Amino acid sequence: MKRLQVVMSPDAWKAVEELCAEANHGFEGGTINYSDTINEMVLCARVDVKALQLKHTDLRRALRVMAGKEDLDLESVLKALGDLQGKVGKKRKQTPMDEEF
């Protein structure tokens, strides 16, 4: 058994709490703790790797990697940028001009 400390987003923690509460509701033959719940969630998860990568892409780093390739062609760069469009980047701060009155 391996112990690991994990930081969870509020939404992820809510999902763990809800599943754990549901699993224990009316279950009189034992108890299910958070570790049991998280282990089962991890084992049964089907993660979209491409979506996970897009969610954690550093745009500057990705552009540097593309620029450093010897066989750089415009089509592949445009396709990669199209995939990234809207998926990554910092959210723009709202300026007073953007606010609706």
C-alpha positions, 0 to 999 in steps of 0.5 A: 500500500502506498500513501499519497497526499493529493490536492483536490479541487472543490468540485472533485472533493464534492464528487468524492463526498457525494459518492461516499455518502451514497455508498454508505447510505443504507449499507449496514454490512460495513463502512466505506471511507474516503480512501475506499471511494477514491480508490474505486473512482481511480480504478474505474475512471476513463480519462480522456488523455487529449482533453487532460493534456489540453487543459494543462498546456502551457501555450508559451512552452508549446509554441517554443517546442513547435518552433524548435522542431526541424521539420516545422510546417505551417499546416501542422502548426495551424492545426495544433493552434486550432486545437489549442484555441479556446482551450488554454490561456489565461482568462482576460480580466474584465475592464470597465469598458467590457462591463454592461450597464 
